[in-house]
C-alpha cells in the first residue's frame, strides 16, 4: 500500500535544546517503532531532519506518524508541554534545509 508523505511534523522549542538531545529522543522512538514494525519498514517509511534545535519528521505513513507520537510523548515527559510546539504542515509548507 502506497503511503502519502505529503505532510510533516515541525517541532520547535522555546528554550535552546541541544541537537544531540533531540537525536537521542528520536532514536528512542525509532527503536520502539522497529520493535513493532520491523527494521526494514521503519527504514523505508521514516525520515527526519534535526538542525539548530528544530526537528522535522516526514509524516503521512503509519510508521512515521507512530514515531512522531512517541517522540511527542517523550518531549512532554522530558520538557513539559509548554516548552515546545509541534505543527502539522503540508509538504509545500515544510521548511527546506536552509530554513531549518
N, C-alpha and C positions, 0 to 999 in steps of 0.2 A: 504494500500500500504506500503510495507516494505521500510524503509529508509536505505541509505548507510552511516554508521558512520565510514567510513574508512579514514577520514581526520580530521584535526583540524586547528584552528587558534591559533597561538602562538604570544602573544603580549609581547614586551619588551620595556623598557623605558630608555631614555638617562639620565634622572635625576631621583634621588630617589623619588618615589611616595609611599605614604602610602597605604598599602593593603586595609585599610578602604575606601579610596577614590576610588580605583578601584572597590571595592564591591558596593559602592553607585551607580556608573555609570552602573555597570552590572544590579543591581536591578531596576534601572530606565528603562533600555532597556527591562528587563524581564517583568515589569509591562505593558509596551507598547505592548509587544507581547501577554500577557494574554488578553488584550482588544480585539485584533484582532483574535487570535487563540483559546482563551479559556484556563482556568486554567489547565484542565486535559491534553490537548495536549502539553502544554508547559512543564508540569511536566514529561511527558513521553519522550519527544524528546530533552530536553535541559539539559546539564551538563557543569560544568566549574570547574576550579581549580585556586585559587589565592595563591601565595606563594612568599615571598621575592621580591615584586614589579614585578612579572611576572604573566601573566594570560594565561590560555589555555581554549579555548572554543571548545568543540567537535562539529564538523561540519558534513555536509552531509545530514542534514534534512532541510526541508523548514523552520521550526521554528528556529533551531539553526543558520542557515545562516542569517535569518532575524534579530535575536538578535545580531549577530556579526556585521551586517551592521549598526544597530542603535548604538551599543557600539562604533564602529569605528568613526561614525559621532560625537558622544559625545566627544570622545577623541580629535578629530580635533578641535572642538569648545573650549574645556577646556584647552588643552595643546599646540595645534598647530601641524601641520603635521610633522614638523621636530623633534619633541620631543619624538616620539615613532615609533616603527616598528612593523608591523604585517606580519607574514609569514603563508602561507597556506602549511601545511605539511601532508604527509601521516601518517597513523596510526603507521607504523614502525618507523617514524622519531619523533614521539611525545615523548618528554622527560617524564620519569616516575617521580613520586612524589619526589624522592630523588634528581633528577637533577634540578628540578624547583627552 
